[in-house]
Amino acid sequence: MKDMPKYIFLLVLPLLLFISMMSPEQADAYDAQILIPDWQYMRDLEPQDVVSPANIQDPGRWVEGRPDETGPPKSDGVYSAWNRFTLPKFPWSQSAIMIDRIKGQNVMVFLENELLYEAKRDYMYTNHSLLLPIHPEDAGKTIYLWMSGVSDITLGIDSNVRLGEYDQLRGAFIKNDLEDFILGSSFLFIAVVMFCCCLFLPKHTVSSWLALSVVILASGALLITYSPFLYTFYGDLGNVWVTAFDVALLTVLPAMYYYFEKIYGSGPYRLIRYCRRFQMIYSLACLIFLVVNLLSGNQFYDIYYLVSVQILGVLIILQLLLLVGTTILYASKRNKDAYIFSFGFGIMALTTLGDLLAFYYKDQKYDFFLWKWGVIALIVSLIVMLGRKFVRSHEQVVQYSRKLEMFNNELQRSEKMEIISELAASVAHEVRNPLQVTRGFMQLLSQNSKETEKEYFGLALKELDRASAIITDFLTFAKPELEHEVKLNVYEELKHVKGILLPLANLSGGTIKLDDTKDLYINGNSSKLKQAMINIVKNSIEALDEEGIIHIWAYAESEEIVIHIKDNGIGMDARDLERLGEAYFSNKSKGTGLGLMVTFRIIEAMRGTIHFMSEKGSGTEAVIRFPAANGSQPE
């Protein structure tokens, strides 16, 4: 949880940036305006041959109305609708009327009987934004707005009617939906860059990267094509924008499910996988309806609207609730990715649910707007999650590289040991017998030698004994197999080792401390185990600086017996520590390194492991682990 503040900051920052896009100039433009809150509306139950205010047959049917929170009334069974209002006096020489939202498939605007604006659409997008220049002499005249569409859509003015200076309103009119266009274009650009990056990614990351790219691409397309910006300035391509919106909506859900499955898996009871498959099939069916409806000239629009809007909206609510519950489940398991996704997805889910519930509560007379901010939070959280996944992948690669290096070192060491053992076995047998004969003859010669020569014979015999000890180590290293394996009491074996080496430790100014432990047993050879322990303790004694202590203790851990031998001697640096056990490596001036080699071989033959920890000037600790024999009691 300590990382959560920075992730929350990353998610909230884009929201603050886009909210700040509402510039002071636009606010000033709204301040210098005249609102026209009162207007009248009338409905046509029959189609008109010629649409004109002059052809209105019953002027008494006008009803007072004003835009409110519920928007214009739903036009069930109505062919078209009229709105009208009277222009007040205004002080600007270059003035304009701005209406943010007008509901209707086709719209015509008249100043008295003069046609000022006309938009006829052969596609189902019913939001219009309007900016009309007017002159001071138009004060007192009446503006008529005519709207038509299919029988069950909402018709009429759905925002305030603003009257103000033309230049200021023109800037506000352009900026009105520009934020959505810029935000959507940014998402599209990010998605294109991510698609290009797929060419350079490892294969195991391409699928999740592509899924996220599709989610971002579809979200950008939704933001751009839902906003009236394109329909206002590029209305001749309206069919393209509407189709792109539907395709993006039907694509984003399966892609999000696939990405969700890649991050979290198939979910409890494989619900995520099943929902993804269902959504893919349903989206494909909706796309087929879309193609059929387009080819038929919107003749099946009612069926398509039912499948792709009303039913799909309910499915989205249920699926969002499912995904929210799944993220909460994973977040409860302290999954950091779940925390990040829960925050971003929670914002998206709450905003989308709010829009959908308002859409159904207001009888489908509602413009979705909250979901945009949720999409921003979700996309940022998905990018953060993908970045964390790549970081984890990199860490795994580094970890695997380290393990591979360790295995390579072990393999090289095994190969070296194999070569040395073969050489040792062949040389030791050939050299040991001549050495013994030579030693015997030298003992005989020393008995009949002069006193001055006995000293030299003594030195020669000591060197022969040292050579014989080295050859014995070679033989032990070359053939470490345990001839007689029995059940050993670890404490008794260590006690024996302490008794042998305590005098040597005392001569070096140190002492040996052995903790009393009971019921620790391993299977092995007593003499070989003592030899290995003696080699380690002797190295510790020789590493003591002035007064020192060698601490030995053992305990049971799980199904292993662990032995620690720790001294407070001169210690070793990391470079020397890595070379322990190599042939002919030793920190001692007369050392051969064979002692530790033999120790490693004996411990390996007893199915054990040994690990050294040391710091220069702080001593060394050896940790030996053996499989526990029956009868050992773990602590």
C-alpha positions in Angstrom: 0.0 0.0 0.0 3.0 2.3 0.4 3.2 2.8 -3.4 -0.5 3.7 -3.8 -0.2 7.6 -3.4 2.0 7.9 -6.5 -0.3 5.6 -8.5 -3.3 7.6 -7.4 -1.5 10.8 -8.4 -0.8 9.4 -11.9 -4.5 8.6 -12.3 -5.8 11.9 -11.0 -3.3 14.1 -12.9 -4.9 13.6 -16.3 -8.3 14.4 -14.9 -7.0 17.7 -13.5 -5.3 18.5 -16.8 -8.4 18.0 -18.9 -10.6 19.9 -16.5 -8.2 22.8 -16.7 -8.8 22.9 -20.5 -11.9 25.1 -19.8 -10.0 28.4 -20.5 -10.8 31.7 -18.8 -11.6 33.1 -22.3 -14.5 30.7 -22.6 -15.8 31.6 -19.2 -15.6 35.3 -20.1 -17.5 34.6 -23.3 -20.3 33.1 -21.3 -20.4 36.1 -18.9 -20.9 38.5 -21.8 -24.1 36.8 -23.1 -27.9 37.1 -23.0 -29.8 33.9 -22.2 -33.1 33.3 -23.8 -34.7 30.9 -21.3 -38.3 31.0 -22.6 -39.4 29.4 -25.8 -42.4 27.6 -27.2 -42.8 24.2 -28.9 -45.3 22.5 -31.1 -45.5 19.0 -32.6 -46.5 17.9 -36.1 -48.4 14.6 -36.2 -48.5 14.6 -40.0 -45.7 15.2 -42.5 -45.6 18.6 -44.3 -45.2 18.9 -48.0 -43.1 22.1 -47.5 -41.4 22.9 -44.2 -41.9 26.5 -43.5 -43.3 28.6 -40.6 -45.7 30.0 -43.1 -47.3 26.6 -43.5 -48.1 26.1 -39.8 -51.8 25.5 -39.9 -52.8 26.0 -36.3 -50.8 28.6 -34.5 -52.8 28.0 -31.3 -51.1 24.7 -30.7 -47.9 26.4 -29.4 -47.0 25.4 -25.8 -44.8 27.3 -23.4 -41.6 25.4 -22.4 -38.0 25.8 -21.4 -35.0 23.5 -21.2 -34.7 21.9 -17.8 -32.9 18.9 -16.3 -35.2 16.4 -18.0 -34.5 17.8 -21.5 -37.2 18.0 -24.2 -40.1 15.6 -24.1 -39.8 12.3 -25.9 -41.6 12.5 -29.2 -43.5 9.2 -29.4 -45.6 8.9 -32.6 -44.6 12.5 -33.6 -43.3 13.1 -37.1 -41.6 16.4 -36.4 -41.4 19.2 -33.8 -41.1 23.0 -33.8 -39.4 25.4 -31.3 -39.6 29.2 -31.5 -38.4 32.2 -29.5 -38.2 35.9 -30.0 -34.9 37.8 -30.3 -34.5 40.5 -27.6 -32.6 43.8 -28.2 -28.8 43.4 -28.1 -26.0 45.9 -28.1 -23.5 44.1 -30.4 -23.2 45.0 -34.1 -21.8 41.5 -34.9 -24.0 39.1 -32.9 -24.8 35.4 -33.0 -27.1 32.8 -31.5 -25.5 29.7 -30.0 -27.4 26.5 -29.0 -25.2 23.8 -27.6 -27.6 20.9 -28.2 -30.6 20.4 -30.5 -32.1 17.0 -30.6 -33.2 15.7 -34.0 -32.0 13.8 -37.1 -32.9 16.6 -39.5 -32.9 20.3 -38.4 -34.0 23.5 -40.2 -33.7 27.0 -38.7 -35.8 30.0 -39.9 -35.7 33.7 -39.2 -39.3 34.5 -39.7 -39.8 32.8 -43.1 -36.1 33.0 -44.2 -34.1 29.8 -44.0 -30.9 30.3 -42.1 -29.7 26.7 -41.5 -30.5 23.2 -42.8 -29.0 19.8 -41.9 -30.5 16.6 -43.3 -28.9 13.4 -42.1 -29.2 9.9 -43.5 -27.6 8.4 -40.4 -28.8 8.1 -36.8 -27.0 10.8 -34.9 -29.4 13.3 -33.3 -27.2 15.8 -31.6 -26.6 19.2 -33.3 -24.6 22.3 -32.2 -25.7 25.6 -33.8 -24.1 29.0 -34.2 -26.0 31.5 -36.4 -25.0 35.1 -37.0 -27.7 37.8 -36.7 -27.9 41.6 -37.0 -29.2 44.3 -34.6 -32.2 45.0 -36.9 -33.3 41.4 -36.3 -34.4 42.2 -32.7 -38.0 41.5 -32.1 -38.1 38.9 -34.9 -38.9 35.2 -34.2 -36.5 32.3 -34.7 -38.2 29.0 -35.7 -36.5 25.6 -35.3 -37.9 22.5 -37.0 -36.6 19.0 -36.0 -37.6 15.6 -37.4 -36.4 11.9 -37.1 -37.7 8.4 -36.4 -40.8 8.2 -34.3 -39.3 7.4 -30.9 -36.4 9.8 -30.6 -36.4 13.0 -28.6 -36.9 16.2 -30.6 -36.3 19.8 -29.5 -33.9 22.2 -27.8 -31.8 20.5 -25.1 -29.7 23.4 -23.8 -29.7 27.1 -23.1 -30.1 29.5 -26.0 -27.3 32.1 -25.9 -27.2 35.5 -27.6 -23.8 37.3 -27.6 -21.0 38.8 -29.6 -20.1 36.7 -32.6 -16.3 36.5 -32.2 -16.6 35.4 -28.5 -19.4 32.8 -29.2 -17.5 31.5 -32.2 -14.5 30.7 -29.9 -16.7 29.1 -27.3 -18.6 27.1 -30.1 -15.3 25.7 -31.5 -14.0 24.8 -28.0 -17.3 23.4 -26.9 -16.5 19.8 -28.0 -12.8 20.3 -28.9 -11.7 18.7 -25.6 -13.3 15.4 -26.5 -11.7 15.5 -30.0 -8.2 16.3 -28.6 -8.5 13.6 -25.9 -9.7 11.0 -28.4 -7.0 11.9 -30.9 -4.4 11.5 -28.1 -5.7 8.1 -27.4 -5.6 7.2 -31.1 -2.0 8.5 -31.4 -0.9 6.4 -28.3 -2.6 3.3 -29.7 -0.8 3.7 -33.1 2.5 4.1 -31.3 1.8 1.0 -29.3 0.9 -1.0 -32.4 4.3 0.0 -33.9 6.0 -1.1 -30.7 4.6 -4.6 -31.0 7.2 -5.2 -33.8 10.0 -5.0 -31.2 8.4 -6.8 -28.2 9.0 -10.4 -27.0 6.3 -12.8 -28.2 5.0 -13.5 -24.7 4.1 -9.8 -24.2 2.6 -9.1 -27.6 -0.9 -10.4 -26.8 -1.5 -8.3 -23.7 0.1 -5.3 -25.4 -2.2 -5.6 -28.4 -5.2 -6.0 -26.2 -4.4 -2.8 -24.4 -3.7 -1.0 -27.7 -7.1 -2.1 -29.0 -8.8 -0.8 -25.8 -7.0 2.6 -26.1 -7.8 2.8 -29.8 -11.5 1.9 -29.3 -11.8 4.4 -26.4 -10.3 7.2 -28.5 -12.7 6.4 -31.4 -15.6 6.4 -28.9 -14.6 9.8 -27.6 -14.2 11.4 -31.0 -17.2 9.9 -32.7 -19.6 10.5 -29.8 -18.9 14.2 -29.6 -20.8 16.5 -32.0 -17.5 18.1 -33.2 -17.1 15.8 -36.2 -20.8 15.9 -37.1 -20.8 19.7 -36.9 -17.7 20.4 -39.1 -17.5 17.2 -41.1 -21.2 16.2 -41.3 -20.9 14.8 -44.8 -19.0 11.8 -43.4 -21.6 11.2 -40.7 -22.2 7.6 -41.7 -18.5 6.9 -41.2 -18.5 8.4 -37.7 -21.6 6.6 -36.6 -20.3 3.3 -37.9 -16.9 3.9 -36.3 -18.6 4.5 -32.9 -20.6 1.3 -33.1 -17.6 -0.8 -34.1 -15.5 0.8 -31.4 -18.2 0.1 -28.7 -18.5 -3.5 -29.8 -14.7 -3.9 -29.9 -13.7 -2.3 -26.6 -15.5 -4.8 -24.4 -14.0 -8.1 -25.7 -10.6 -6.4 -25.8 -10.9 -5.2 -22.2 -12.0 -8.7 -21.1 -9.0 -10.3 -22.9 -6.6 -7.8 -21.3 -8.3 -8.4 -17.9 -7.8 -12.2 -18.4 -4.2 -11.7 -19.3 -3.5 -9.8 -16.1 -5.6 -11.7 -13.6 -6.2 -15.1 -15.3 -9.6 -16.7 -16.0 -11.0 -15.5 -12.7 -13.0 -17.4 -10.1 -14.9 -20.3 -11.7 -13.5 -19.1 -15.0 -16.1 -16.3 -15.1 -13.8 -13.9 -16.9 -13.1 -16.3 -19.7 -16.7 -17.3 -20.1 -17.9 -13.6 -20.2 -15.2 -12.8 -22.7 -16.3 -15.5 -25.0 -20.0 -14.5 -24.6 -19.2 -10.9 -25.3 -17.2 -11.8 -28.4 -20.1 -13.7 -29.7 -22.6 -11.0 -28.8 -20.4 -8.3 -30.4 -20.1 -10.3 -33.5 -23.8 -10.7 -33.7 -24.3 -6.9 -33.3 -21.7 -6.3 -36.0 -23.8 -8.5 -38.3 -26.9 -6.5 -37.5 -25.0 -3.3 -38.2 -23.9 -4.5 -41.6 -27.5 -5.7 -42.5 -29.0 -2.4 -41.3 -26.5 -0.3 -43.3 -27.1 -2.3 -46.5 -30.9 -2.0 -46.0 -30.8 1.8 -45.6 -31.6 1.7 -41.9 -34.8 -0.3 -42.4 -33.9 -2.6 -39.4 -32.8 0.3 -37.2 -35.4 -0.5 -34.5 -34.1 -4.1 -34.1 -30.5 -2.9 -34.2 -31.2 -0.2 -31.6 -32.8 -2.8 -29.3 -29.8 -5.1 -29.6 -26.9 -2.7 -29.7 -28.2 0.0 -27.3 -30.9 -1.2 -24.9 -29.8 -4.8 -24.4 -26.1 -4.1 -24.6 -26.5 -1.3 -22.0 -28.0 -3.8 -19.5 -25.2 -6.3 -20.3 -22.6 -3.6 -19.8 -24.0 -2.8 -16.4 -23.9 -6.5 -15.3 -20.4 -7.0 -16.7 -19.1 -3.9 -15.0 -20.5 -5.1 -11.7 -18.8 -8.5 -12.3 -15.4 -6.9 -13.1 -15.7 -4.6 -10.1 -16.4 -7.6 -7.9 -13.4 -9.5 -9.3 -11.1 -6.6 -8.8 -12.3 -6.2 -5.2 -11.6 -9.9 -4.7 -8.1 -9.6 -6.0 -7.5 -6.4 -4.1 -8.5 -8.2 -0.9 -5.6 -10.6 -1.6 -3.1 -7.6 -1.5 -2.4 -7.7 -5.2 -0.8 -4.3 -6.1 -2.1 -4.6 -9.7 -5.5 -5.1 -8.3 -5.2 -1.9 -6.3 -4.2 0.1 -9.3 -6.8 -1.4 -11.6 -9.5 -1.1 -8.9 -8.9 2.6 -8.6 -9.0 3.3 -12.4 -11.6 0.8 -13.2 -13.7 1.9 -10.2 -13.8 5.4 -11.5 -14.7 4.2 -15.0 -17.3 1.8 -13.7 -19.0 4.4 -11.4 -19.1 7.1 -14.1 -20.4 4.6 -16.8 -22.9 3.2 -14.4 -24.0 6.7 -13.5 -24.5 7.5 -17.2 -26.4 4.3 -17.9 -28.7 4.5 -14.9 -29.5 8.1 -15.8 -30.1 7.1 -19.4 -32.7 4.5 -18.3 -34.1 6.6 -15.5 -34.7 9.5 -17.8 -36.4 7.3 -20.4 -33.4 7.4 -22.7 -33.4 11.2 -22.9 -29.9 11.7 -21.7 -26.5 12.5 -23.2 -23.6 10.5 -21.8 -20.7 12.6 -20.5 -19.4 11.2 -17.2 -17.9 8.1 -18.9 -15.1 10.2 -20.6 -13.4 10.9 -17.3 -13.7 7.2 -16.3 -12.1 6.2 -19.6 -9.1 8.4 -18.9 -8.6 6.9 -15.4 -9.0 3.4 -16.8 -6.5 3.9 -19.6 -3.9 5.3 -17.3 -4.4 2.5 -14.8 -4.1 -0.1 -17.6 -0.9 1.5 -18.8 0.5 1.5 -15.3 -0.4 -2.1 -14.9 1.3 -3.1 -18.2 4.4 -1.2 -17.2 4.5 -3.1 -13.9 4.1 -6.3 -15.8 7.1 -5.5 -18.0 9.1 -4.6 -14.9 8.3 -7.9 -13.4 9.2 -9.7 -16.6 12.6 -7.9 -16.6 13.2 -8.8 -13.0 12.4 -12.4 -13.9 14.8 -12.3 -16.8 17.5 -10.9 -14.5 16.8 -13.6 -11.9 16.9 -16.4 -14.5 20.2 -14.9 -15.8 21.7 -15.1 -12.3 20.5 -18.7 -11.9 21.9 -19.6 -15.3 25.2 -18.1 -14.3 25.1 -20.0 -11.0 24.3 -23.3 -12.8 27.1 -22.6 -15.3 29.6 -22.0 -12.5 28.4 -25.3 -10.8 28.8 -27.1 -14.1 32.3 -25.8 -14.6 33.2 -26.7 -11.0 31.8 -30.2 -11.5 33.8 -30.6 -14.7 37.0 -29.4 -12.9 36.3 -31.7 -10.0 35.9 -34.6 -12.3 39.2 -34.0 -14.1 41.0 -33.5 -10.8 39.5 -36.6 -9.3 40.6 -38.7 -12.2 44.1 -37.2 -12.1 44.3 -37.6 -8.3 43.2 -41.2 -8.4 45.8 -42.1 -11.0 48.7 -40.1 -9.4 48.0 -41.0 -5.8 48.2 -44.7 -6.3 51.4 -44.4 -8.3 53.2 -42.0 -5.9 52.0 -43.2 -2.5 53.9 -46.6 -2.5 57.3 -45.1 -3.6 56.9 -42.4 -0.9 56.3 -45.1 1.8 59.4 -47.1 0.7 61.5 -43.9 0.6 60.4 -42.9 4.1 61.3 -46.4 5.4 64.8 -46.3 4.0 65.3 -42.7 5.3 64.3 -43.8 8.8 66.9 -46.6 8.7 69.5 -44.2 7.5 68.7 -41.7 10.2 69.3 -44.2 12.9 72.9 -44.7 11.8 73.6 -41.1 10.9 75.6 -38.5 12.8 73.9 -36.1 15.2 74.4 -33.2 12.7 72.7 -35.2 10.0 69.7 -36.3 12.0 68.2 -32.8 11.9 68.2 -32.9 8.1 66.7 -36.5 8.1 64.0 -35.2 10.5 63.1 -32.3 8.1 63.0 -34.7 5.1 60.7 -37.2 7.0 58.3 -34.3 7.9 58.1 -33.2 4.3 57.5 -36.8 3.3 54.7 -37.0 5.9 53.2 -33.8 4.5 53.3 -35.2 0.9 51.6 -38.4 2.2 48.9 -36.3 3.8 48.3 -34.4 0.5 48.1 -37.7 -1.3 45.6 -38.9 1.3 43.5 -35.8 0.6 43.7 -36.6 -3.1 42.5 -40.1 -2.6 39.6 -38.9 -0.3 38.7 -36.3 -2.9 38.9 -38.8 -5.8 36.8 -41.4 -4.0 34.5 -39.8 -1.4 32.0 -42.7 -1.4 30.8 -43.7 2.0 31.7 -47.3 2.6 29.7 -47.7 5.8 26.7 -45.5 6.4 25.1 -45.5 9.8 22.8 -43.3 11.9 25.0 -40.5 13.5 24.2 -38.4 16.5 25.2 -34.9 15.3 26.0 -33.5 18.7 28.2 -36.4 19.6 30.2 -36.1 16.4 30.6 -32.4 16.9 31.6 -32.9 20.5 34.4 -35.3 19.3 35.6 -32.7 16.8 35.7 -30.1 19.5 37.7 -32.4 21.8 40.3 -33.0 19.0 40.7 -29.3 18.0 40.3 -27.5 21.3 44.0 -27.7 22.2 44.9 -26.3 18.8 42.5 -23.5 19.3 43.9 -22.7 22.7 47.4 -22.5 21.3 46.1 -19.9 18.8 44.6 -17.9 21.6 41.0 -18.9 20.9 38.4 -21.3 22.1 35.6 -23.4 20.8 32.0 -23.1 22.0 29.5 -26.0 21.2 25.8 -25.6 22.0 24.2 -28.6 23.7 21.6 -30.1 21.4 19.8 -33.4 21.5 18.0 -35.8 19.2 19.6 -34.6 15.9 20.4 -37.5 13.6 21.7 -37.9 10.1 22.8 -40.9 8.0 26.5 -40.9 7.0 30.0 -42.1 7.7 31.4 -41.0 11.1 35.1 -40.7 10.0 34.2 -38.8 6.8 31.9 -36.4 8.7 34.6 -35.7 11.3 37.1 -35.1 8.6 34.9 -32.6 6.9 34.1 -30.8 10.2 37.7 -30.8 11.3 38.8 -29.2 8.0 36.2 -26.4 8.5 37.0 -25.8 12.2 40.8 -25.8 11.5 40.3 -23.1 8.9 38.4 -21.1 11.5 41.2 -21.6 14.0 43.8 -20.4 11.5 41.6 -17.4 10.7 41.4 -16.2 14.4 43.2 -12.9 15.1 44.5 -12.9 18.7 41.7 -14.0 21.1 38.8 -15.4 19.2 35.9 -17.8 19.5 34.5 -20.5 17.3 30.8 -21.0 17.9 29.2 -24.3 16.7 25.5 -25.1 17.0 23.0 -27.3 15.2 19.2 -27.6 15.0 16.5 -29.3 13.0 14.6 -27.3 10.4 11.8 -29.0 8.5 13.3 -32.2 7.3 16.9 -31.1 7.5 19.7 -30.9 10.1 21.5 -27.5 10.0 25.0 -27.1 11.4 26.5 -23.6 11.9 30.3 -23.1 12.4 31.0 -19.4 13.0 34.2 -17.6 13.9 35.1 -14.0 14.5 38.4 -14.1 12.6 39.8 -12.0 9.8 37.0 -13.0 7.3 37.1 -12.9 3.5 35.9 -10.6 0.8 33.3 -11.5 -1.8 35.9 -12.4 -4.4 37.7 -14.9 -2.2 34.3 -16.2 -1.0 33.3 -17.2 -4.5 36.5 -19.2 -5.0 36.2 -21.4 -1.9 36.4 -25.0 -2.9 38.4 -24.4 -6.1 41.4 -26.6 -6.7 44.7 -25.0 -5.3 43.0 -21.9 -4.0 43.9 -21.0 -0.4 44.4 -17.9 1.7 47.2 -19.6 3.7 50.8 -19.3 2.6 51.4 -23.1 2.6 47.8 -24.2 1.8 46.8 -26.3 -1.2 43.1 -25.8 -1.1 42.6 -29.5 -1.0 41.1 -29.5 2.5 38.0 -27.6 1.5 37.8 -29.5 -1.8 37.7 -32.7 0.2 35.1 -31.2 2.6 32.8 -30.2 -0.3 33.1 -33.7 -1.8 32.3 -35.4 1.5 29.3 -33.2 2.2 28.0 -33.8 -1.3 28.5 -37.5 -0.9 26.3 -37.4 2.2 23.6 -35.6 0.2 24.2 -32.3 2.0 25.0 -28.7 1.0 27.4 -26.1 2.4 27.2 -22.4 2.2 29.7 -19.7 3.4 29.0 -16.2 4.6 31.8 -13.8 5.4 32.8 -10.2 5.6 36.4 -8.9 5.7 37.3 -8.2 9.3 34.0 -9.7 10.7 34.6 -13.4 10.6 33.1 -16.3 8.6 30.1 -18.5 9.0 29.7 -21.9 7.4 26.1 -23.4 7.1 25.9 -27.1 6.4 22.6 -28.9 5.7 22.0 -32.6 5.8 18.8 -34.6 5.3 17.5 -35.5 8.7 17.4 -39.2 9.7 14.4 -40.7 11.6 14.3 -39.6 15.2 15.3 -36.0 14.7 13.1 -33.5 16.5 12.5 -30.2 14.7 12.4 -27.1 16.8 
